[in-house]
Amino acid sequence: MKKLNKTASKYANILRFFTIIALGILGALMLILMFSQLFVIGRIMISNNLINIPTKVLDEIVTFFLFFEFSAMVVTALKHMGHTSLNFLMSLGITALLRNLITAHGEPMQILIHAVAILLLIIGVVILNKHIKL
């Protein structure tokens, strides 16, 4: 049994190593995409076509912050050896829903559902911070 546990532990360490390497590569790719998105935003701002510029810029800024959130999640996972906290993931969910709410131009019911989801996540974060020690 000890031999099996030792082999399993060795295999787990190898998998953890490759996971951290993959997260590092993913983080580098996310940074490249994030900075390329900045160039897209700059190109739209400089262009002479002023029709629909605000909506295009808003869409590109939302995409930029999406890459930024993913990069922050990868950095957090790398700092904690592949693990992220539940509080951080819930905060990412709140910001993603807020970003979606800002760009929502749809039905009032969809906006209400997003607002309720944001409220529930905020309540969950408060409960997590006040009552549950992780």
TAFEN-V307440 format. One record per residue. N is the residue number from 1. RES is the residue in three letters. SS is DSSP state (A for helix, B for strand, O for the rest). PHI is phi in radians with two decimals (999 if undefined). Layout:
# TAFEN-V307440
n=(N	N)
res=(RES	RES)
ss=(SS	SS)
phi=(PHI	PHI)
This chain:
# TAFEN-V307440
n=(1	2	3	4	5	6	7	8	9	10	11	12	13	14	15	16	17	18	19	20	21	22	23	24	25	26	27	28	29	30	31	32	33	34	35	36	37	38	39	40	41	42	43	44	45	46	47	48	49	50	51	52	53	54	55	56	57	58	59	60	61	62	63	64	65	66	67	68	69	70	71	72	73	74	75	76	77	78	79	80	81	82	83	84	85	86	87	88	89	90	91	92	93	94	95	96	97	98	99	100	101	102	103	104	105	106	107	108	109	110	111	112	113	114	115	116	117	118	119	120	121	122	123	124	125	126	127	128	129	130	131	132	133	134)
res=(MET	LYS	LYS	LEU	ASN	LYS	THR	ALA	SER	LYS	TYR	ALA	ASN	ILE	LEU	ARG	PHE	PHE	THR	ILE	ILE	ALA	LEU	GLY	ILE	LEU	GLY	ALA	LEU	MET	LEU	ILE	LEU	MET	PHE	SER	GLN	LEU	PHE	VAL	ILE	GLY	ARG	ILE	MET	ILE	SER	ASN	ASN	LEU	ILE	ASN	ILE	PRO	THR	LYS	VAL	LEU	ASP	GLU	ILE	VAL	THR	PHE	PHE	LEU	PHE	PHE	GLU	PHE	SER	ALA	MET	VAL	VAL	THR	ALA	LEU	LYS	HIS	MET	GLY	HIS	THR	SER	LEU	ASN	PHE	LEU	MET	SER	LEU	GLY	ILE	THR	ALA	LEU	LEU	ARG	ASN	LEU	ILE	THR	ALA	HIS	GLY	GLU	PRO	MET	GLN	ILE	LEU	ILE	HIS	ALA	VAL	ALA	ILE	LEU	LEU	LEU	ILE	ILE	GLY	VAL	VAL	ILE	LEU	ASN	LYS	HIS	ILE	LYS	LEU)
ss=(O	A	A	A	A	A	A	A	A	A	A	A	A	A	A	A	A	A	A	A	A	A	A	A	A	A	A	A	A	A	A	A	A	A	A	A	A	A	A	A	A	A	A	A	A	A	O	O	O	O	O	O	A	A	A	A	A	A	A	A	A	A	A	A	A	A	A	A	A	A	A	A	A	A	A	A	A	A	A	O	O	O	O	O	O	A	A	A	A	A	A	A	A	A	A	A	A	A	A	A	A	A	A	O	O	O	O	A	A	A	A	A	A	A	A	A	A	A	A	A	A	A	A	A	A	A	A	A	A	A	A	O	O	O)
phi=(999	-1.11	-1.15	-1.15	-1.12	-1.14	-1.16	-1.12	-1.14	-1.12	-1.11	-1.11	-1.14	-1.12	-1.12	-1.10	-1.06	-1.18	-1.15	-1.17	-1.09	-1.11	-1.12	-1.11	-1.13	-1.07	-1.09	-1.11	-1.13	-1.14	-1.13	-1.09	-1.14	-1.13	-1.26	-1.16	-1.16	-1.09	-1.16	-1.11	-1.09	-1.09	-1.12	-1.17	-1.16	-1.46	-1.05	-1.45	-1.38	-1.59	-1.41	1.09	-1.09	-1.02	-1.24	-1.15	-1.12	-1.08	-1.08	-1.22	-1.17	-1.08	-1.12	-1.04	-1.21	-1.11	-1.09	-1.10	-1.13	-1.11	-1.11	-1.10	-1.16	-1.15	-1.09	-1.10	-1.12	-1.18	-1.14	-1.92	0.97	1.63	-1.96	-2.19	-1.41	-1.12	-1.06	-1.14	-1.15	-1.17	-1.13	-1.10	-1.10	-1.10	-1.17	-1.15	-1.18	-1.11	-1.08	-1.18	-1.17	-1.14	-1.59	-1.25	-2.16	-1.89	-1.32	-1.07	-1.12	-1.13	-1.13	-1.11	-1.10	-1.11	-1.12	-1.15	-1.11	-1.11	-1.06	-1.11	-1.15	-1.13	-1.08	-1.09	-1.13	-1.11	-1.09	-1.07	-1.29	-1.49	-2.04	-2.04	-1.75	-1.77)
